[in-house]
Amino acid sequence: MSIDSRQVAAGLLEAVPFARTLGIEFVEVAPEAAGGVRAVVRLPDDPAHHNHVGGPHAGAMFTLGETASGAVVLAAFGQVLDRAVPLAVTATIRYLKVAVGPVQATARLGRPPADVLAELDAGTRPEFPVEVEIGTEDGTVTSALTVIWTLRPNR
């Protein structure tokens, strides 16, 4: 699988202006050994985005994680955007520790892309998880997010 990470980043930032508003940066979008995809995105420390305890606001953390998950989806399934629309179905986030400073989210596709595409080719609307860990620069995990995505076939 060949991924143009710059194209994924540009496409996502164009489609989701709120990610630009927060200043989200793309660190990496890459294939993984098991045939999946990984994306790493970063939220710089900005006092305008802090909450009442001095860390990034929960909404900013959620947006960071959801952006990372969207990058995975675009990288894995961008070749079928002419016949299906990727949509987030549900998302669950667990806030584990207060984050301080810049944070980054690492997202991984939870199913083999070939399995998802086989369901789409069979005429169904596949659902698949993207798991995201959000943490500080020293590697401390502060939040975990699971986003269930679907590819809604164009009719």
Buried (B, 14 or more C-beta within 10 A) or exposed (E): EEBEBEEBBEBBBEEBEEBEEBBBBBBBBEBEEEBBBBBBBBBBBEEEBBBEEEBBBEEBBBBBBBBBBBBBBBBBBBEBEEEBEBEBEEBEBEBBEEBBEBBBBBBBBBBBBEEBBEBBEEEEEBBBBBBBBBBBEEEEBBBBBBBBBBBBBEE
